[in-house]
Amino acid sequence: MAQALTIGRVAEATQCKVQTIRYYEQIGLLRPPERSQGNHRVYRKTDIDRLLFIRHARDMGFPLEAVRDLLSLADTPEASCRAVDDIARTQLGEVERRIRRLTALKGELERMIAQCSGGTVSDCRVIEALGDHAHCEGDDHLAARAG
């Protein structure tokens, strides 16, 4: 049998929290681990590789369902990568939408700061704009919190 690893060692090797590893097991992204005679979870190098794949995909913003699809496709190496490309293109579109929203948010914040006279809070344009959206130039920045 390949070297058996504890969940703590896997968490350390992948920079994932133990709770995250257990969650990925619960939702089926990681296979249920084997158990030791003392009923402790026992992981292998392949589990670390899969968890690193998941973590990298999540770091790139892929939603869990897309990660699930990508893992399924990765488990079928002879399949066409067209579906992988489609998933990546969808994610790229989402990233581009977020960039547009964040750019609008940046512009609105810059405008609010530029209009602030540096006086007292009672005259502060930042506070005024945050308190009444009518003082903002547009609605584009509102969606930034959803991204």
N, C-alpha and C positions, 0 to 999 in steps of 0.2 A: 504494500500500500504506500502511496506517495505521502510525503510529510504532512502530518495532520496539524492544523493551526487552530488556535482558539479564536473566538470572536473578537477578543481584545487585540490579538495580534493582527487579525484581518483589519480591524478598525484603524489600527496604527499604520499599517502598510498602505491603506487606501485613503487615509485622512477622512474617514467617514465615522460618524457617531454609531455606537452600538445600536441605538434605537433606530437609526436609518437602515442599517443592515437588516434588522428584524422586520422593519416595515417592508423593505423590498422583498423579503421572503414571503410575508403575508400576502402581498399583492401579486406574487408569482414572477417577479423579475429575476429573483435568485431561486435556485432550486432549494427545497428543504435540505438542510445539511444532515449528514450522517450524525449519529450520536455515539459518544464514547461509552465505555462500560459504566461510567459514573453519570451518564445521561447528559453530558455537556455537548454542545454543538462542536462539530469537527469539520473544518473547512480545508480545501485544497487550493493549490496554485490556480487552477481554473476558475475557482470562485473569486479569487482576487482579481484575475484578469477581467472577468465579467463585471465585477463591481467597479473597476477602474473605467471600463467602457461606459457603464451607466453614469458614473460621476462626470466623466468628460462630456457626455451628451447633455446631461443636466446643466453643466457649467456653460455649455453653448446655448442654453435656453430651450432645448427640446422638451416639450411636455411629456409626461409619463407615458401617455398612449403612443406617442411617436417613438419613444425609447423602446417600448414593448415591441412595436413593429420592426424597428431597426434590429433588435436582438433576434427576433424571429427570422429576419432576412439574413443576418450574420450566421445563424445556425444552418442556413441552406446555401452554402458557398457556390453551388452550381447554378443557382438562379440568376436571372438577369438583374443588373443593378438599377434598372429603370425605376423600380419602386423606391429604392434608396434615394436616387436623384430627386424623385418627386417629393419625398419627405424633406430632403435638404432644401429644395426650392421653396417649399411652403414655409419652412423655418426662416429662410432668407427674407421672404416677403414680410414675415412678422417682425424680424429685426429691423427692416427698412421702415415699417410703420412706427415702431418704437422710436427709432432715430428721429423721424419727422415730429413725433409728439414731444420728444425731449428737446429738440431744437426750438420748437414753439415755446416750451416751458422756459428754456434758457433766455430766449428773447424777451419774454414777459418779465422775468425776474430782472434782467438787465435794465429794462425800461422802468420798472418800479424803483430800482435802486437809483437810477439816474435822476428820477423826478424827486427823490427825497432831498430835502433842503438841509438835512443834518441838524434841524432844530430840536424841538421837543416831540415826544411821542404823540401829543395831541395834534400836531401838524404833520405827522409822518405819513407819507404817501404809500409806503409799504403796508402799514397797518390799515390805512384807508382802503387800498385795493383788496387786501385780504378780507376785509369786513364787508365789502360791497363789490361783487363781480362786475358791476356796471363800469367800474373804473379800469377794467382790463381792456386791452385792444381786441381780443378775440376769445373764442372758446377752444381753440386748438390745444392749448396747454392743459385743459381740464382732463383730457384723456390720458395724460402722462402717468397719472397715478395707477391707471389700469394696466400699464405695461410693466 
